[in-house]
Amino acid sequence: MAKAQIKKAPIQAEQTVFALDIGTRSIIGMVGIVEEGKVKILAIEREEHTERAMVDGQIENIEKVSLLADKVKKRLEARLDIQLKRVCVAAAGRALRTRRSDFEMELPGTQLIDEEVISRLEAGAISRAEEVFNSENEAQGESRRFYLAGYTVCQYYLDQYAMSSLMDHRGRQLKVELIATFLPSEVVESLYTTMNKIGLEVASITLEPIAAINAAIPENLRLLNLVLVDIGAGTSDIAACTGGSVTGYTMATVAGDEVTEALMREYLVDFGTAEKIKAQADQDKEIIFTDILGMEQKIGQEEIYRCIQGISAVLCKEIAEKIVEVNGGAPSALFLAGGGSKLMCLKDSLASALGMDAKRVAIAGNYFQASAFSDEYDLNNPEYATPLGIAISAGLNMINDSFRVTLNGKPAKLFRSGSFTALNLLMMNGYSFRDIMGRPGTNVAVTVNGQRKVFYGIPSEPASLFVNGREGKLSQIIHPGDSIEFAAAKPGMPATPCLGDIEGAADCQEILLNGEYAFLETPLKNGDAVQIRRQGQEEEGGQSPEEETKTAVAVQEGASRLPVSEQAEEGAEKETARVQAEKKPLKEAAKKQAEEEALKEAAKKQAEEEAKKEAAKKQAEEEALKEAAKIQAEEEAKKEAARKQAEEEARKEAARKQAEEEARKEAARKQAEEEARKEAARKQAEEEALKEAARKLAEEEAKKEAARIQAEEEAKREAARRQQEEALRVARERAAMVRFQLNGSPIRLPRKKDGSPYYLMDMIQYSGLDLKNPQGRVSLTVNGMPGSFQQELKENDVIAIEVEKR
């Protein structure tokens, strides 16, 4: 019966750690999951840059780098059948600056130390480092903007005792020593921009030297004074540790590219060919390649070593100087990582530059398995130091996150440079002033009978900002660990008036829009001109009813002053009746106007009454708030008094315990002194015995050493004899050959058996010219002077045999 196959559960993207190392020469992506305290690497993909889009670890061409990173991401997604959304990256060390800082804090009583206390302690040290760094930049006239990219705790102290961690301990006097790292804004921002272009959110960011040391040197080895050098293509990242913690990191601006460029100049090859020559130098004794002139060349390892020896010495010297600068001297042991660590003879040269034993310089990789493993890949590759370190740092929570701030439930992109406000944070994370301040709906302005009238848009809904659950302000200072909730302002709706929204338009006699008749439902636009003629209003150029009434009254008054006949009187009566008839609608209009004024006055009084009620309501609320604040203050005062009393009790208890502890220590000291005296007597006896044994051993060792020295002398004489023989052999071989320079390339020929010299005509067969079908006149020069076919040649002559173009 066949065994049932166990189907593996599909991998969930949120359970994975996606690390991306964006290097000068290549991009390496790793995806892993955390299992039993280690990172299990599931997939690795690598892509080489086809163009120099990166220079010294810094992104120069964001578009090209993002396209290459996207290829790596998609291949990993296809391999694992998941969609990657979050990525862990490391910033390059170019222009990296560090400042060491410390900070002390005294707690009011012996209390439990939690994350909040540790954050405050580290925040104090960071602030000090920033103050020093900013003041130095101002003094030097530095114009670039720097961000705090990260920091590493070197040592904690609890009541003056060194501690590796303060969490859950109890004490009063706390101290921290740390190294803060600052990078130019363009280094970090280009990294975020590149990731955003391919749809990735940066979940964590660290520094390349810190990532590399987290992979190559486990914490249990950091008690020793060790240094890691990650030699890439553009930069060499350096990290040092001792006493159980990382003590410093820096970078050198020289790396593998310097060697590649030296090979390009020496052998006239392009960059890619030079890279292949460098990679094969340790593997093949003879390397065949084609130069830019199309000529095939063969070179051996010894010649390559001779070519790169000078630049390799410069590289090792600068790296050694940086190591001494950050470590204070040569370390106990040195680990080399990165692709450049495979360069031939680099280990010996670097050991010599530091004055170290070459046996104490090793290629990193042996300790990768302490924090990571894989069922499919061999991780013991020095080129994996940085990507593997990024995955380990993020997966095992080795990235210091005491300065993390969450925005809407997610870690905020945080470039710290001194204190910063909620407004700074929102702007850093992609919000604009429109999101923060809101934008009211657009207004529509028209003219009505020559008077400007504005229809206002709907106001925007204001943004909401809460810091740690309480309503915050844009000017509020943000602190480590703060949680910010922000809802962007919603823009207001624009005004959408129509012709019928104009006051009096519904019951007017005639209405024109931009000189034409229009319906009341016609929408209005900015700049529209409206003309309205109400009931009783004549056409343009006539008199209004009021003016006509005044005219009629004036006529009547003037007529009464004149002597009239009966016919005139009868006419006057008729005229008076007509005027009275015309004044009737005017009285009606005046009555309506009076009623409207009364309504407006009533509305005004009602509004004033409402305002008074609202003011009284607000005053009552303020009084309630003041009362609540008073009660809260009294409660806080009671709590403070109780806390002080508890602290006083704690101090008394601590004093009593301290007195008991001092008594115990004194008794223990006396007992220890007695034990020490006995131990000293025992040790003295043992010392005498050891001295006697050492004397005998020394005599034996001296005999062995004398024999060894004699054997070494014999070996040296034998080696000198062999070296002399080899030198004679090489000299004889060289004496049997004659060397010329033909058309820019060296050529060696055996000396003629009869001892006769070579002539210029002998060189034609080596020139590559087709003399049977010449394309032009053949030009002969020797050492820059015209030559002849029968001209006798001397060793090292520079010969040119070329066909002149017709």
C-alpha positions, 0 to 999 in steps of 0.5 A: 500500500502506497504511503499517502503524500503529505501536502504542504500548506501554501506559504502566506505572504504576510508570514514571509520576510522579503529582503532586497540587497540593491548593490552596485553590481547586482540586486539579490532578493531573498524570501524566508520565514522564521522557524524555531528562532532562525530564518529559513530561506525559501528562494533566492534570485539575483540580477546583474546590472547591465548599465552602471545605474548604481555608483558606490552603492547609491542609486543614480538612475531610479528608473533602471534600478526599479525595473531590475528590482521588479524582475527579481521581485516577480521571479520570487513571486512566481517561484513561491506563488505569492504576492510580495507587498512589503520589503526589508532593505538596507541603506548604503554606507556612502557619505555615512556619518556616525556620532557616539553618545550617552545619556543617564536617567534617574528614576524616582524609585526602584521600579520595573523598567519597561519599553517606555523607560528604555525608549525615553533613555535612548531618546535622550542619547539620540537627541544629544547625538543630533545636537552635536551633529547639527552644530558640527554641520553648521560650523562647517557650513554643510548645506546637505540635509541629513536624516537619522537613519538608525542607531545601535546600542553599545552598552546599557548600565543599571546602577553603574553595572554594565548590562546587555538588556534593561528590560524587566529589571529594577533599578534607579540609575540608568545609562545607555551608550549608543552610536547614531548614524546619519545619512544624506536625505537623497540616499534614503529617499531614493531607496523609498522612491525605488521601492514605491515604483514597484509597488512595495512598502518598506517594512524595515530599513537598516544599514548595510554594515549592520546587516552584514555583521548580524549575519556573519558574526553571531552575538555570542562571538562579539565578546571578542574584538572582531571586524567584518569588511563587506567588500562590494563593487563600489564600497567596502562596509566595515563594522567592529564589535567587542565586549558583546556589542557593535562598537562602530561602523564606517565605510571605505570608498574603494572596492572591487571596481578599482581592480576592474578598472585597472584591468581595463586599462592594462589589457584594453578591454571593456568593463564586462570582460575585465569583470570576467578576467577578475572572476577567473583569476583565482580559478584558471592558470591561463585566461583567454579573452578578446580586447577592444581591437579584436585581438585574442590574448592569453594571460596567466595568473602571475601576469594578472597578479602583477597587474593588480598588485599596485591597486590591490595594495592601495585598496588594502591600505585604505581599508586598513586605515578605516579599520584602525580608525573605527576599531582603535587598532588591528582586531583579534580576527578579521572576516571578509565578505562580499564579492570583492573578498574573493579577489586573489591575494587580498587576504594576505595583503590586508593582513600585511597592511594591518600587521596581523597573522594571515591565519587570523583573516578569514572569508565570512560564511562559516557562521551564517548557519547560526541564524539562517538555514535553507533546504535548497541553497548553500548559504555559505557564500560571502556574497550573501552577507548583506541580503542574508543579514537584512533578512536575519535583522528583520526576521529576528527583530534585531532592528532597533525600533524604539523610535518607531511611530505608527500612522493609521496602524502602520509604521510611518516612514520616519526620517528624523532630524531633530524634533519634528511635529505632526505636520512634519510626519504627515508631509513625510508620509505623502500627505499634502496641505490640501489633505491637511487643511481641506479645500472648500467648494468653488464659488460662482460669481455673477452680476445681477442688474450690474451688482456682483453676486456670489454663490458660495461652495460647500465648505470642506469637511475638516481633517481629524488628527489624534495622537495616542487617542487624544485630539492633536494639533499639527504643531504637536511634537511627536515622540518615540512610540506615538500612535497617530490616527489621521483622516484627510480633509474631504473637499467641499462641493462646488456651488451649482446655482441656476437662474431661479436661485437669484432673489426675486427671479421667480416672480419677476416680469422679465429675466435675461441671461447674457442678453438672452431670454432663459429658463429659471432652471438654466445653470449659472457660470462664473461671469454671467450677466443677469438682468431682471425687470420686476412688476411695475418696472418700465423698459430701459430708458423710462421712469420707475413708478416712484419717479412717475409719482413724484412727477405727477405730484409736482405737476399737481402742485404747480397747477394749484398755484395757477388761476384756473377755470372750471374746465381746468378744475375739472381736469385737475380732479381727473388728474388727481384721481389718476394719480391716486389710482397709480399710488395704490400699488405703490402703497401695497408694495410699501406694505409688503416691504414693511412686512418683510422688514418686520420678518427680518427684524423678528429673524434677527431677534431670534438669531440673537436669542439663539446666539445668547443661548449658544453662548450660555451653553458654551459657558456652561460647558466651559464651567463643567470642563473647568470643574472636571479639570479641577476634580482631575487635578485634585485626583492627580494631586492625591495620586502624586501624594500617594506616589510620593508616600510610596516612594518614601516608603520604598526609599526607606525599605531600600535603605534598610535593605542596603544596610543589610546588604552592606553588613552581608558584604562586609561579612562576605569580604572578611570571609573572602579575605580569609579564603584569599589568604589560604588560596594565596598560600596554596597558589604559591605552593602550586606556583613553585611546582609549576616553575620547576615543571616550566624550567624542565619544559623550557629546557626541553623546548629549547632543545626542540627549538634548536633542532627546529631552527636547524631544520628550518635553516636546511629548508631555507638553503634548499629553497634558496638553491631551488629559487636560484635554479629557477631564476637561472632557468627563467634567465636562460629561457628569456635569453633564448627569446627576443622581444619586439613591439609590433603594431601595439602588441608585444611579440616574442620570437626565438633567437635564430640558430645561426645567431643572425639578427631579425630584419624588418621583412621578417615581421611581415608574416606576423603583421596580419597583412594580406600582401597578395591582395594589398588594399593600399601602400604598405607603410614601414616604421621602426621606433617612429622612423621610416624603415626598409625591408632589409633594416636590421632590428634590435631587441625591444624595437617598436615596429609598425607595419600598416596599409595606408588608406588610398 
